[in-house]
Amino acid sequence: MSRSLYAVNQSADARGSISIYDIDEGHRLIRTIQTVPSIGDVRGVAASAATGKLYVAYQDVSGIGMIYCLNIYSDEILWNRAVDPGVDRLAINPDGQLLFVPTWEGGSADHINVVDAGTGEVVRKVYLSNRSHDTQYPLSGPIFQETKANDGSGHYLYLIDPKSYSVSTIGPYSGILGPYAVDSTSSYAVNNVRSLWGMQVANLKARQIVTANIPDHPPGDPGLLHGIGWTPDESEVWQSGAWDDPHVYVWDMRDRMAPVLKDRLTLRSGRGSHWLTFDLRGDYGYVAPNKNSADGTEIFDVRTHASLGVIGSSEDLLEIDFVNGEISQVGDQYGIGRR
């Protein structure tokens, strides 16, 4: 088996291209795929082992929300089209036939789009709240959605049934939600929350929310800590600091509803981070720099917490594994649980 990391570049000189790294060979760069022109801001990535396709959501240089579809086997762009009224960090269903596409955290649309993954056509709208941002489809489902709405509805995490498209909520949280990650059984979600030095954890079955505060944090309002994920074995949750805080906070999650801060990792850049995720086995953590920065994405050993090096600047990245030339499994841009 070969394990490859597909990383959509975000630095100005390479934005929107995809660099492929050999995970088991020290993250050696294998090649870089030149994709489509005029990418202004990469918004998310998803892939399907069933169909052999990879999708990148982005805004072009004029601000139009777009998605391109890549054939993983041939590196060919199969389609590249606008999705009205906008796009953000998307998700894909298990059979690879549908994309769930938020309509952008800076927009006013009160729905997400369900998109035919074969053509890019919008086939349904699911109404919930405005300023939809991160859409997640964890291993046990359903579809999860957070929004940046400032009318109070952004204080809830939305759950969307993938068959009926009925919508339910968890919350309210203490503030507007940011990035989040769901465990393998969809029992717990860990959440970045605006103005919180720490995280909130939701027991999704009992509908309870607890707060875990970072002790001895930097002074001032953090804004929104932006980046959080379970290690695949769910023993830890890693959390990005503020945009100017060069640390990653590691929580011991043996008691899901009473997390204990166990480590602070210091980034080589001396600056903050904006995203993090993991490989499928839980060997490596990938901590991305601030949005559209030229700083590299830093690689950490998940077990020792040691920094191992950097790759090119990317927060939209996931693992794709091959056995005898065929895709065997794909990872996720989100740090979802896999225990």
C-alpha positions in Angstrom: 0.0 0.0 0.0 1.1 3.5 -0.7 -0.1 6.5 1.3 -0.2 9.9 -0.3 -1.0 13.3 1.1 -2.9 15.5 -1.4 -2.4 19.1 -0.3 -4.1 22.0 -2.1 -1.6 24.9 -2.0 -2.7 28.2 -0.6 0.5 30.4 -0.9 0.2 33.1 -3.6 2.7 31.6 -6.0 1.0 28.1 -6.1 -2.6 28.7 -5.0 -5.1 26.0 -6.1 -2.5 23.6 -7.4 -2.2 20.2 -5.6 1.1 18.9 -4.2 1.3 15.2 -3.6 3.5 13.9 -0.8 4.7 10.3 0.0 3.6 10.0 3.7 5.9 7.0 4.4 8.9 8.5 2.7 9.3 11.4 5.0 6.6 13.4 3.1 8.8 13.5 0.0 7.2 15.6 -2.7 6.1 13.3 -5.5 4.6 15.9 -7.9 2.4 18.9 -8.2 -0.7 19.0 -10.3 -1.5 22.3 -12.0 -5.3 22.6 -11.8 -7.3 25.7 -12.9 -6.3 29.4 -13.2 -7.5 32.5 -11.3 -7.9 30.9 -7.9 -8.2 33.7 -5.3 -9.0 31.7 -2.1 -9.1 27.9 -1.5 -12.2 27.0 0.7 -12.1 23.2 1.1 -11.4 19.8 -0.3 -13.1 16.4 -0.3 -12.5 13.1 -2.1 -14.2 9.8 -2.8 -12.5 6.3 -2.9 -15.7 5.0 -4.6 -15.5 7.3 -7.6 -11.8 8.2 -7.7 -12.6 11.9 -7.7 -11.4 14.9 -5.7 -13.2 18.2 -5.3 -11.8 21.6 -4.4 -14.1 24.5 -3.4 -12.6 27.9 -4.0 -13.4 31.6 -4.8 -11.9 32.9 -8.0 -10.0 36.2 -8.1 -13.3 38.0 -8.6 -14.9 36.4 -5.6 -17.2 33.9 -7.4 -17.7 30.6 -5.6 -16.4 27.6 -7.7 -15.7 23.9 -7.4 -13.4 21.9 -9.6 -13.5 18.1 -9.9 -10.3 16.2 -10.4 -9.9 12.6 -11.7 -7.4 11.2 -9.1 -6.2 8.5 -11.4 -5.4 10.7 -14.4 -4.9 14.2 -12.8 -7.5 15.5 -15.3 -9.9 18.3 -14.4 -13.4 16.8 -15.2 -15.4 20.0 -14.6 -14.9 23.4 -13.1 -18.0 25.5 -12.4 -19.6 28.2 -10.4 -22.0 27.2 -7.5 -24.4 30.0 -6.7 -24.4 31.9 -4.4 -21.0 30.8 -3.0 -19.0 27.9 -1.5 -17.1 27.0 1.6 -15.6 23.9 3.3 -17.6 21.1 1.7 -18.3 17.4 2.5 -19.1 14.4 0.4 -21.4 11.4 1.1 -20.0 7.9 1.5 -20.8 6.7 -2.1 -19.3 9.8 -3.6 -22.5 10.9 -5.5 -23.4 14.1 -3.6 -21.5 17.1 -2.3 -22.8 19.2 0.6 -21.7 22.7 0.0 -22.1 25.6 2.4 -22.9 29.0 0.8 -20.0 30.9 2.4 -19.4 32.3 5.8 -19.5 35.9 4.5 -22.8 35.4 2.6 -26.4 36.0 3.4 -28.0 32.9 1.9 -30.0 30.8 4.5 -29.2 27.4 3.1 -26.5 24.9 1.9 -26.5 23.4 -1.5 -26.7 19.7 -2.3 -24.6 19.2 -5.5 -24.5 16.3 -8.0 -20.8 15.2 -7.7 -20.8 14.0 -11.2 -21.9 17.2 -12.9 -21.7 20.1 -10.4 -25.4 20.8 -10.7 -27.3 21.9 -7.6 -30.0 19.3 -6.9 -31.4 20.5 -3.6 -31.2 23.3 -1.0 -31.3 22.6 2.7 -32.5 25.6 4.8 -31.1 26.3 8.2 -29.2 29.6 8.8 -27.2 32.2 7.0 -23.4 32.5 6.7 -22.9 28.7 6.4 -19.2 27.7 6.8 -18.0 24.2 7.6 -19.9 21.1 6.5 -18.8 17.7 7.8 -19.9 14.1 7.2 -18.3 12.0 9.9 -18.0 8.2 9.8 -21.3 7.6 11.5 -23.1 10.6 10.0 -25.3 12.5 9.8 -24.3 15.8 8.0 -23.1 18.5 10.4 -23.1 22.2 9.7 -22.0 25.3 11.5 -22.6 28.9 10.5 -21.2 32.3 11.3 -24.6 33.9 11.7 -24.6 36.8 14.2 -28.4 36.7 14.7 -28.2 34.0 17.4 -28.5 31.1 15.0 -24.7 30.8 14.8 -24.7 29.6 18.4 -26.0 26.2 17.3 -24.5 23.1 15.6 -26.9 21.8 12.9 -27.5 18.1 12.1 -29.0 17.2 8.8 -30.5 13.8 8.1 -28.9 12.6 4.8 -32.1 10.8 3.7 -35.0 13.1 4.7 -32.9 16.3 5.0 -34.7 17.2 8.2 -32.6 19.6 10.4 -32.1 19.5 14.2 -29.8 21.4 16.4 -27.4 21.2 19.4 -27.0 24.3 21.5 -26.9 27.0 22.2 -23.1 27.3 22.7 -21.6 30.2 24.5 -20.9 32.0 21.2 -20.7 31.8 17.4 -19.2 28.5 16.4 -16.0 28.0 14.4 -14.3 24.8 13.3 -15.4 21.5 15.0 -14.9 17.8 14.8 -17.1 14.8 15.5 -16.0 11.4 16.9 -16.4 8.1 15.1 -19.7 7.2 16.6 -21.2 10.8 16.4 -21.5 10.8 20.1 -19.3 13.9 20.8 -18.3 17.0 19.0 -15.5 19.4 20.0 -15.9 23.0 19.0 -14.0 26.2 18.6 -16.2 29.0 19.9 -15.8 32.8 19.5 -14.1 34.6 22.4 -13.3 31.4 24.2 -9.7 30.5 25.2 -10.5 26.8 25.1 -13.2 24.7 23.5 -16.7 23.4 24.2 -17.5 19.7 24.0 -21.0 18.5 23.2 -22.4 15.1 24.2 -24.6 14.7 21.1 -26.8 12.0 22.6 -27.4 13.6 26.0 -27.5 17.1 24.4 -25.1 18.5 27.1 -22.3 21.0 26.5 -19.3 21.6 28.7 -16.5 24.1 28.5 -12.8 23.4 28.8 -10.7 26.5 29.4 -7.0 26.9 28.5 -5.1 27.9 31.7 -2.5 30.6 31.5 -3.5 31.6 28.1 -2.2 34.8 26.3 -3.9 38.0 27.3 -6.9 39.5 25.5 -9.9 38.3 23.6 -8.8 35.4 21.3 -11.3 36.1 18.6 -11.9 32.7 17.2 -9.4 29.9 17.7 -9.5 28.3 14.3 -8.7 24.6 14.0 -9.6 21.5 16.1 -9.5 17.8 15.6 -9.5 14.4 17.3 -6.5 12.2 16.9 -7.8 9.2 15.0 -7.7 7.0 18.1 -9.7 9.7 19.9 -7.3 9.8 22.9 -6.5 13.5 22.3 -8.0 16.6 20.8 -5.6 19.1 19.2 -6.6 22.8 19.0 -5.1 25.7 17.2 -4.3 28.9 19.1 -5.3 32.4 18.1 -4.0 34.0 14.8 -1.0 35.5 16.7 -0.5 32.6 19.2 2.2 30.2 17.9 0.9 27.2 19.9 -1.3 24.1 19.5 -3.1 22.9 22.6 -3.4 19.2 23.2 -6.2 17.9 25.3 -6.4 14.5 27.0 -9.8 13.1 26.1 -10.0 10.0 28.3 -13.0 11.6 30.0 -14.9 13.2 27.1 -16.8 15.6 29.2 -13.8 16.6 31.4 -10.9 17.3 29.1 -7.4 18.0 30.6 -4.8 20.1 28.9 -1.7 17.9 28.6 0.6 19.8 26.2 1.3 23.0 24.3 3.2 22.6 21.0 5.2 25.5 19.7 5.1 26.2 16.0 8.3 26.8 14.1 6.9 29.9 12.3 6.4 31.8 15.6 3.0 32.7 14.3 -0.5 31.3 14.7 -2.3 28.5 12.8 -5.7 28.3 11.0 -6.4 24.5 10.6 -5.2 21.1 11.6 -5.9 17.5 10.7 -4.3 14.0 10.8 -3.4 11.1 8.6 -5.6 8.0 8.7 -3.4 5.9 11.0 -2.8 8.7 13.5 1.0 8.9 12.9 1.1 12.5 11.8 -0.6 15.8 12.7 -0.7 18.5 10.1 -0.9 22.1 11.4 -1.6 24.7 8.7 -0.5 28.4 9.0 -2.7 31.4 8.9 -5.0 31.6 5.9 -3.1 32.1 2.6 0.2 32.5 4.4 3.5 31.4 2.8 4.5 29.7 6.0 4.7 25.9 5.6 2.3 23.4 7.1 4.0 21.8 10.0 4.2 18.0 10.5 4.1 16.6 14.1 4.6 13.1 15.4 1.2 12.4 17.1 2.7 10.1 19.7 5.7 12.1 20.8 4.4 15.6 19.8 7.7 16.3 18.2 7.9 18.6 15.2 9.2 16.7 12.1 9.4 19.3 9.4 7.2 21.3 7.0 5.5 20.9 3.7 4.1 23.6 1.4 1.4 25.9 2.8 -1.9 24.1 2.8 -4.9 23.7 5.1 -7.0 21.8 2.5 -5.4 18.4 2.6 -6.2 14.7 3.0 -4.7 11.3 2.7 -5.4 9.0 -0.3 -4.2 5.4 -0.1 -3.6 3.1 -3.1 -3.3 -0.7 -3.3 -2.1 -2.1 -6.6 -2.9 1.2 -8.3 -6.5 1.4 -7.0 -7.7 3.8 -4.3 -8.4 1.8 -1.1 -9.4 4.6 1.2 -9.4 8.4 1.6 -8.9 10.6 4.6 -10.7 13.9 5.5 -9.8 17.5 5.7 -11.4 17.5 9.1 -9.8 15.8 12.2 -12.7 13.4 12.6 -12.5 10.5 15.1 -11.7 7.0 13.7 -11.6 4.8 16.8 
